[in-house]
Amino acid sequence: MLVLEKLAALQNPERAKLMARYFKTGKGQYAEGDTFWGLSNPQVRSVVKEFYKQVSIEEVTTLVEHSTHEVRACGLLMWVEQFKKGSTIQRARIVELYLSHLDYINNWDLVDLTAHFILGPWLLDKDRDILYELAQRNHLWSQRVAIITCLAFIRKGQFADALSLCEGFLTHRHDLIHKATGWMLREIGKRDELVLKEFLDEHVLAMPRTMLRYAIEKLPPAERKAYLLAK
């Protein structure tokens, strides 16, 4: 596949080593065993822009299932672009493939680059039970997809699902969920500070500290201090 040749030609072994450490690929870490070619995000996006119209939705699965992180990123970003410009039938197929490939969307950047651009827009006018199903799975990346998808709703002034999922994740043990939920709460607060404060006032004692820090980042210093001292 020409896309793979293009990506492979951009390999940078030294950068790949740094990326492997940054994305926690060591034994026992959340991305154990993942491999990198050392491509930058702009390089990957350049290849996406060049090829996403030439590669079919179905063919993209070859990229998404690849063992190399940046190749998977390229495929997923192709689906994002194809979703933006696709018909309802094409979008439905992309969503179907996206949900069936969550085992390959296996790092926080892959989730954050795609969930609120594919699953989010798709669910804006549809039943959202799938998000709660994903949140209940014993699968970190499915859970992160569930909460990050809500960014699409938040940007439309719809906060209920994000708030519900954040509440459900209060006892989650993983830092990547604490960061994601805190991020969504911060985004809500940027649009309606009162809604954020109501959530904080009710749940501050139960919130993981990282979740709280992310959530209050845009509040005035005195208010941030008060919430942190309340822990």
C-alpha positions in Angstrom: 0.0 0.0 0.0 1.4 3.4 -1.1 0.4 5.0 2.2 2.5 2.6 4.2 5.5 3.2 1.9 5.1 7.0 2.4 4.9 6.6 6.2 7.8 4.2 6.3 10.0 6.6 4.3 9.6 9.2 7.1 10.9 6.9 9.9 13.1 8.5 12.5 14.6 5.9 14.9 15.9 8.3 17.5 12.5 10.1 17.8 10.9 6.7 17.9 12.8 5.8 21.0 11.7 9.0 22.7 8.1 8.4 21.7 8.1 4.9 23.0 9.1 6.2 26.4 6.6 9.1 26.3 3.7 6.9 25.4 4.5 4.4 28.2 5.3 1.2 26.2 7.4 -0.4 28.9 6.6 -3.7 30.7 3.5 -3.2 32.8 2.7 0.2 31.4 -0.6 1.1 29.7 0.9 0.9 26.1 3.2 -2.1 26.7 4.6 -3.4 23.5 3.5 -0.6 21.2 6.0 0.3 18.4 6.8 3.6 16.8 8.4 4.9 13.6 9.2 8.3 15.0 6.8 10.4 12.9 5.5 13.8 14.1 1.8 14.6 14.1 2.2 17.1 11.2 4.0 14.4 9.1 1.1 11.9 9.8 -1.5 14.6 9.0 0.3 15.4 5.7 0.0 11.8 4.6 -3.6 11.7 5.6 -4.4 14.8 3.6 -2.6 13.3 0.6 -4.3 9.9 0.6 -7.6 9.9 2.4 -9.6 10.5 -0.8 -7.8 7.7 -2.5 -8.1 4.9 0.1 -11.5 3.4 0.7 -13.2 3.3 4.1 -12.7 -0.5 4.1 -9.0 -0.3 3.1 -8.3 2.0 6.0 -8.8 -0.9 8.3 -5.4 -2.3 7.2 -3.8 0.8 8.6 -5.9 0.9 11.8 -4.9 -2.8 12.5 -1.2 -2.1 11.9 1.3 -2.8 14.7 2.9 0.7 14.4 1.4 3.5 16.3 1.7 6.2 13.7 0.2 4.0 11.0 -2.8 3.4 13.2 -3.0 7.1 13.8 -2.9 7.8 10.1 -5.8 5.3 9.4 -7.9 6.7 12.2 -7.4 10.3 11.0 -8.4 9.2 7.5 -11.6 7.9 9.0 -12.1 11.3 10.6 -11.7 13.1 7.3 -13.9 10.6 5.4 -16.5 10.9 8.1 -16.6 14.7 7.7 -17.3 14.5 4.0 -19.2 11.2 3.9 -22.8 10.3 3.2 -25.0 9.0 6.0 -24.3 5.5 4.9 -20.6 6.0 4.8 -20.6 7.7 8.2 -22.6 4.8 9.6 -20.0 2.3 8.3 -17.1 4.4 9.7 -18.8 4.4 13.1 -19.4 0.6 12.9 -15.7 0.0 12.0 -14.5 2.5 14.7 -16.4 0.7 17.4 -15.2 -2.7 16.3 -11.6 -1.6 16.3 -11.3 -0.2 19.8 -8.6 -2.7 20.7 -6.4 -0.9 18.1 -7.3 2.6 19.4 -5.1 1.8 22.2 -3.5 5.0 23.5 -4.8 8.3 24.8 -3.7 10.3 21.7 -5.5 7.9 19.3 -8.7 8.3 21.3 -8.4 12.1 21.7 -7.7 12.6 17.9 -10.9 10.7 16.9 -13.6 10.0 19.4 -15.3 13.4 19.4 -14.8 13.8 15.7 -16.4 10.4 14.7 -18.6 9.0 17.5 -19.5 12.4 18.9 -21.1 14.0 15.8 -22.8 10.7 15.0 -24.5 10.6 18.4 -25.6 14.2 18.5 -29.1 13.3 17.4 -29.2 9.6 18.4 -29.5 7.4 21.4 -26.3 7.5 23.5 -26.6 4.2 25.4 -23.5 3.0 23.6 -21.4 5.5 25.7 -22.6 3.9 28.9 -21.9 0.5 27.6 -18.4 1.5 26.7 -18.0 3.1 30.1 -18.9 -0.2 31.8 -16.4 -2.3 30.0 -13.2 -3.4 31.7 -11.3 -1.7 28.9 -9.4 1.5 29.5 -9.6 2.8 25.9 -13.3 2.1 25.5 -13.9 4.0 28.7 -11.8 6.9 27.5 -13.6 6.9 24.2 -16.9 7.2 26.1 -15.9 10.3 28.0 -13.9 12.0 25.2 -16.9 11.5 22.8 -18.8 13.9 25.0 -16.6 16.9 23.9 -18.8 17.0 20.8 -21.9 17.4 22.9 -20.3 19.9 25.3 -19.4 22.1 22.3 -23.1 22.1 21.5 -24.1 23.1 25.1 -25.2 19.5 26.0 -23.6 18.6 29.3 -25.8 15.8 30.8 -23.9 12.8 29.4 -20.5 14.1 30.3 -21.6 14.9 33.8 -23.2 11.5 34.2 -20.0 9.7 33.0 -17.8 11.9 35.1 -19.8 10.9 38.2 -19.6 7.3 37.2 -15.9 7.5 36.9 -15.3 9.1 40.3 -13.9 5.8 41.7 -11.9 4.9 38.6 -8.4 4.0 39.4 -6.5 5.1 36.2 -4.9 8.5 35.9 -5.9 8.6 32.2 -9.5 8.6 33.1 -9.0 11.1 35.8 -7.4 13.4 33.3 -10.1 12.9 30.7 -12.9 13.5 33.1 -11.2 16.6 34.5 -10.7 17.9 31.0 -14.4 17.4 30.1 -15.5 19.2 33.3 -13.1 22.1 32.5 -14.7 22.3 29.1 -18.1 22.5 30.7 -16.9 25.2 33.1 -15.6 27.3 30.2 -19.2 27.4 28.9 -21.2 27.4 32.1 -19.2 27.9 35.3 -22.2 27.4 37.5 -22.7 23.8 36.2 -19.1 23.0 36.9 -19.3 24.4 40.4 -22.5 22.5 41.2 -20.7 19.3 40.2 -17.6 20.3 42.2 -19.6 21.2 45.3 -21.4 17.9 45.3 -18.4 15.6 44.4 -15.2 17.4 45.5 -14.5 15.0 48.4 -14.8 12.0 46.1 -12.9 13.3 43.1 -9.4 12.0 42.4 -7.0 14.9 42.8 -5.9 14.8 39.2 -9.5 15.0 38.0 -10.1 17.9 40.3 -6.9 19.8 39.3 -7.9 19.5 35.6 -11.5 20.5 36.3 -10.6 23.7 38.2 -7.8 24.9 35.9 -9.7 27.9 34.5 -11.2 29.0 37.8 -9.8 32.1 39.6 -6.8 31.3 41.9 -8.7 31.8 45.1 -11.5 29.4 44.1 -9.0 26.8 42.9 -7.2 27.0 46.3 -10.5 26.6 48.1 -11.5 23.4 46.2 -8.0 21.9 46.7 -8.2 22.6 50.4 -11.6 20.9 50.6 -10.0 17.6 49.6 
